Amino acid sequence: MDPRALPPRLVIDPSLPPDISAELRSNLHVLRLARSGWRMESSRNFTWLFVVPGLLLLLWMLTGTGLAVTAAVGVAAFGLIRWLSVGAYNRDTRRKLRLAYEYANYYILPEDLDYPCQVLLRRAQRAAEAILGSRVHRAGLIDTIDNRVTLPEEVWQIAQRLRKLSAMHAEHGKIVPRDLPTGLQDAFKPYSTALDAAWTSLSKRVRNLEQYAKQVLKADKVFHAHQRLEALAARAPDYQELIADTVRDDMARAHLKELTDQAKQARKLFEESILEARQAAGELLRPPHA
């Protein structure tokens, strides 16, 4: 499946404590239950605590045989264990559900967004992933900003605004009739214009993030070539010796100069690509109205 067709992933406020964030992230189904308003009633059924002793006593009085009591004990023990395990599962589920409700404003599910907003969020996530997964990021070569902090925050801010825009899109669609009476179109236009302006602004913000990712990936390719050239540079004396042994002195000097120029050119391209990536990062952090 084309990754571009996939829905966005869960987005969690990066300011949450790591343990809370991990708990929310590992219980996506519970988050969806909470978002739908589902509640789990607390059930404390202590029937087994009275039924088991009563059943044993009744069987002993009626039969007076140890076999019946043994069978009853087995059945009762199985039921009691099952009751305890179900109770533990329910308690854990209620705890997770309470957490999902408590932090309901700190996570955004894919279904919180309409389809166009889902696509835009997915683009932002892909761009952030590309940057964080790049060689130049792992090597600390684009450290003008702390990507591990800035990028999750950027994606979260985009997701929050897309969620609000999705909700307002839905509300607008319910309020505004499809067939407007003649002469009233202009009265509704400012509201649709405001939604369009918000969408344009968010789209530009995502494009800035994608531009940063594009420059980082460009730097990655040059970095990869630069590493290969560095490996060859370590063997330069061997190449120089080979040239000196096999060609005339004037040709040897030309070949040696060519090797040196190629190394300088590769380093220049690498430095330029890193600079472009850093400039793109600066554009990403620039205030929208700057």
N, C-alpha and C positions, 0 to 999 in steps of 0.2 A: 504493500500500500504506500502511496505517495505520502511522505511525512507532512507535506503541506495540507493534506486532507484530514489529518488527525485533529481532534479537538484539543484545546489548550489543557494544560495540567492544573491541578490545584495550586493556588497561590496563597501563601501564608505571610502575614506581616513579619518581616525579618527582625523586628524589635522584640518579638516574644522570646521568653527564655527558651533555650534549646530543648529542655525536657518537655515543655508544653508543646512546642512546635513539632517535636518527634511524635508525641502522642496523637496530636491531631492528624498528622500526615499518615500515620499507620492505621487510621480508622475512618477511611473515606466513606464507607457505607453508613457509619453513625452520623457523620456530618450531613449526609444527604437526608437521613431521617429527621435530624434536628431542623434542617432547612425547610422540610415539608410540614413542620409543626407536630411531628409525632411525639407522643408522650408515653412513658412506660410507668404504669401504676405499680406502686410498691405492694407486694403481696407477701404477707407473713402468715402462712398457713401452718399452724402447729398441730394439726389434727393427728399426724403420725405419732407425736409424743404421747397421745392418750390412747390411740387406737391399738398400737403395738402391745403395751402391757395388758390392755383389756382383752384383746384377742387371745393372747397366751393364757390368761387366766380362764377365759371361757372354754377353750379347748381342753385344758387340763381338768376342769370341773366336769365336762361332758364325757370325756373319754378316759381320763385317768391314765393315759398311756404316754410314755416319753417320746414315742415316734411322732405322734401328732404335734407335740410341743416342739420337737426338733424341726419338723417341716415348717411349722409356723414361724419359728425363729429365722429360718432361711429366707422365707418369703418376706418377712418383716424387715430383715436386715437389708435385703436387696432394695426394697422400697425406700427405706430410710436413707441409704447411700445415694440413691437416685434423687431423692428430695433435696439432700444436702448439696449435691453437685449442681442441680438446676438452680437452687437458691444462690450458690456462689456465682454462677454464670449471669444470673439476673442482676445481682448486685454489681458485678463488674460492668455490665452493659449500662445500668443506670448511672454509674459513675462516669463512664465515657460520654453518655448523653448529656449529663449535667455540664461536663467540660465543653461539649460542643455548643450548648446554649450560652454558656458563660462567655465564650470567645467567638460568638457568632459574627461579630464585626471585624474579626481579625483573620478571616480566611474568605476566599472567593472561589466558588465552584464553577466549572465550565457552564453548568445550566443556569447560573446567575446572569449569564450574558446572552444576548440574541446572537444570531449567526454571524453577522458582519463584525460584531465586537469580539466574538470568539476567534475569528480569523486574524484580527488585528493583534489580539493578545498572543496568539500562537506565534506570530511573526516576531514579536518582541522576545518571547521566550527562546526561540531558535537563535536569534541574534546574540542574546546573553550567553547561551550555551556555547556558541561558536567562539566567543571571546574567552570565556573561562576555560575552554578546552584547548586553546591554542598553545603552541610551543613557546611563543614569545611571552605569553602571560605566565606560564609555568617557570620560565627562565627569569622572570622579574624584569623584563626589558621594556615594559609599558607601565611602569610603576608611578606615572604622574598622578594617578588616582588609585585608590585601593579597590580594584574591581570586585573583590569578594564582598565588599560592603556596599559599594555604590550600585552595582548592577542589580542585585536582588531588591534594593530599595527602589530603583528606577522601574523595574517590572511591577512591583507592588503598587507604586503610585499610578502607573498606567492602568493596571487592573482595577483599582478603586474607581478611577474616573470612567472606565468603560462600564463598570457595573451600574454606576449612577446614570450614565447615558442610556444604557439598555432599559433601565426602569422608566426613564422619561420618554424614551421612544414608545414603549408599550402604553404608557399613560396617554401620550399624545394621540396614538392610534385609536384609543377608545373614546377620547373626547371629541376629536375633530371628525366630522362626518366626511364620508368619501365624496359625496356630491354636495358641494357648497352652493348655497343660493347665490344668484347673480349679484355682484356688488359687494359680497362679503369676503372674497378671497384675500383682499389686501388686509383685512382685519386679522386674519389668522397667520399671515405671512411672517410677521416678526418672530413668532414662536418656532416655526419650522426653520427660519433662518438661524435662530440661536442654536438649535440642534445641529444644523449643518456646520456652523462655525466651530462648535465643540468637537465634532467629528474631524474636521479639517485640522484642528490643532493637535488632536491625539494622533492622527495619521502622520503629521509632520514629526511628532516626537518619536514615533516608532521608526520612521525613516532615518532620523538622526542616529538612532541606536543601530540600525542596519548598516548605515554608512560607516560607523565606528567598527562594526564587525567586518565589513568588507576590507577596510584598511588593515585590520589586524590579520586577516587571512592572507592578504597580499604580503604583509611583513613576514608571515609564517613561511610562505613559499621561498622568499628571498633568504630567510634565516636557514631554511633547510639546505638551499644551494650553498649558502655561506659556510655551513658546517662541513659540507662535502669538500668545498674548496680548502677549508682549513686542514682537513685530513690529507689532501694532496700537498698542501704547503709544507706539511711535516716531512714529506718525501722530496721536497724541492732539491736538496743536495744530490739525491740520486738522479733526478732528471737532468740537473745541470751537468753532472758527471757524464751521463749518457750523451748529451748533446756535445759536450766538449770532446768526447772520444770519437764521435762519429761524423762530425761535420767540421768544416773549416772554421777558423777563429772568427771571421766576420759574421758568418751565419750563426755561430754559437752566440755571439753577443746579441744578435737580433732576436733569437729565440728566448734568451734569458730576459731581455727587455719585455718581450711579449708576455711571458709568465708573470713578471712583476706588474705590468699594466693591468692584466686580467684580475689579479688579486686586488689591486687598488680599486678597479671598477666595481667588483663584487662588493667590497666593503662600502663603497659610496652608495650603491643601490640599497644595501641593507640599512645603512644609517638613514637614508632618505625615507625608506618605508616605515621605519620606526618613528621618525619625526611626524610623518603623515598620520600614523595611528594615534600618536599623542595629541595632535591637533584635532583629530576627530573626537577624541575623548573630551577635549576642552569644549567643543561645540555641544556635546551631549550635556555637559554640566551648566552650560550657559542658560540663564533664566529665559523663559519663553518670550518675554517682551523686551529683552535686552537689545 
